[in-house]
Amino acid sequence: MEPTSEQLLWMYEKMVEIREYEETMAKVYLEGKLPPKIQKGLAFDIGGGPVPGEMHLSAGQEPVAVGVCAHLRKEDTVVGSHRPHHFAIAKNVPLNPMTAEMFGKATGLGRGKGGHMHLFDPANKFSCSGIVGAGGPQACGAALAAKKLGKDWVAVAFFGEGAANQGAFHEALNLAALWRLPVIFVCEDNKYGISVEKSESTAIASNADRAAGYGMPGVLVERNSAIEVFKAAGEAVARARRGDGPTLIEVKTDRYFGHFQGDPETYRPKGEVNRLREHDPIKLLGETLRQLGVLNDALDKSLRDVVSLRVQAAYEFSRNSPYPEPAEALMHVFAE
């Protein structure tokens, strides 16, 4: 399945938006977290600044999100991982409440109580979790609901290669295959589970091979390419919609930032990120679109200007939004 010109432009714009969003967050997140100068006893303050808590950014991994979500409808469910922003943006979660949630503001998706690893948008059927490997069972639940309702909706579970070693991953694949659920399991292999290289934690080279043990197709996408992901996801989504059951896809992708912001990344070989950036998937997709006559300099500049305004507006909205009242601390926690 080849993407149309409209789908190619949509993927390119979303990738640009994700990158702009993540690079902006990388700067905003550090505000108030670093001491003005190195002093004894002063260290990185994870609770300081306008965005408290941990932060996991997805720059470099954009193709996985857009290549899959280009096939999805609003009624389809996406369950993301602890590194969720690219999935949320590709699933059209609105930037203003999404960003406000990370700022801990009352205008956030969860009124500022969840933070960046717990983004919930029922209107666009998106959720994510800070628990490694938790998305698979949740996606199975959404897929079972669609099947019971007689709908051709699908569910997608995104997760990292480290999550493929969790029991919940195997339980979810087994259940999805047993009940022929319309689920697409998408594994992002960015080579590292926190600081542990995949070769040191996983017995096989490709998690896609594990699909055979559950009687479902397993597809390995070896290039960090939105078009290659699009092709693999197109077959998997079509299979799920026609009632033929689940698919497992693994994508070789690249993580440009650390596991979390503030990660010293001492486990990475010197110069690794610079070498990865030489094959930036946004640049490569842009070059392909130019060769196809889908993109030119004027359209590229216009698209980037619109995206930049959209992203900056979300950050300004979040900075200027109010914090929740202290009395709200116990609201939405216990059932009445």
Salt bridges, closest charged atoms under 4 A:
GLU2 OE2 - LYS231 NZ 3.26
GLU13 OE2 - ARG310 NH2 3.11
GLU17 OE1 - LYS14 NZ 3.68
GLU17 OE1 - ARG310 NH1 2.52
GLU22 OE1 - HIS85 ND1 2.74
GLU31 OE2 - ARG319 NH2 2.68
GLU54 OE1 - HIS56 NE2 3.86
GLU62 OE2 - ARG19 NE 2.59
ASP76 OD2 - ARG241 NH2 2.57
ASP152 OD1 - ARG73 NH1 2.76
GLU188 OE2 - HIS86 NE2 2.87
ASP189 OD2 - LYS198 NZ 2.89
ASP189 OD2 - LYS252 NZ 3.05
GLU197 OE2 - LYS191 NZ 3.83
GLU228 OE2 - ARG223 NH1 3.70
ASP244 OD1 - ARG180 NH2 3.70
ASP244 OD2 - ARG242 NE 2.52
GLU250 OE2 - LYS198 NZ 3.33
GLU265 OE1 - ARG268 NH1 2.77
GLU272 OE2 - LYS191 NZ 3.00
GLU272 OE1 - ARG268 NE 2.78
ASP280 OD2 - ARG19 NH1 2.74
ASP297 OD1 - ARG290 NH2 3.00
ASP300 OD2 - ARG290 NH2 3.06
ASP300 OD1 - ARG304 NE 3.06
ASP305 OD2 - LYS301 NZ 2.78
GLU328 OE2 - ARG111 NH2 2.76
